[in-house]
């Protein structure tokens, strides 16, 4: 009987010293899953080492993949707008993704987002765990169901638990809310308006707690 192929993960590529500079450098060479083969580059997290808030999305998009930075595309611009509206300085927030390479499917000349598999999320999780362990944030905000499921398990549902504080082992406070890209993809103007309103209300809760702490 043939032996199953040995699986790798990001854990095989973690540096000996867990600081953000070494982590980002090591992640450039990650081969923990096959997503690196089609991505332009690894897109690691960015932000201050003493950030009180970490925001985690699903994966980099097309623009992030090309530029090598997280949340610099349309979803990132919407996030910036809402952070400014609620009074959270983006420069004080660490932003990252559960998966560090862009997974995509070709549609003519376009590269369209494809949801990471459970195997790919599991393989990439050591990078996210290392970021959390290094920064030790007060707040962890999961943007979208995939980001939340990568840390809390596949049964998590945004529709059930959005905006609620969730017990966890990663940060003093964890909340999940919509991913900005989901708001942009809403089926009509009314849906976009309501989703953005709810998203803003969720981040305002974070802003109020940060201000009162």
C-alpha angles and dihedrals in degrees: 000000000000116000116240115254113263111253122222131201139184088276088076090061103042114124122240092246117055106216126126096250094053092041093053091047093049093046090062088071099041116139096170091128136005098263091094090068094072101026120096092226145329112283107208127185123279134205143078121323090231096048114154090205131047118190116198125197131182105259140319117284130222095281093044090050092054096044098038095230132104124247098006096124130077093296090051092051091052090049090052091052094052094044089054091047094054095041103253115137108228089210089065094052126086110219124194143142136245089234119039101203129066113248111201147162124216119248106178105297093342129091110218125201117258120194114250116246124242089254092053093048091049092048092052097041096093089068092055093044089051092051091051093046091049098047100032095202126202090221131037113189116190111206107209136352096281093057091047093046091051088064105024103035137263095286094068114115126194090205090060104036108023113142095009127121108249128201111243144149097237107067141003089253129023127183132172124209139157122306108241090236089061089057091051090050095049111134098242144003094266092053092047091050093051095045092049090048091052092044091052091048091052094051090045088062088057092047093051093050092048090051094049097045 
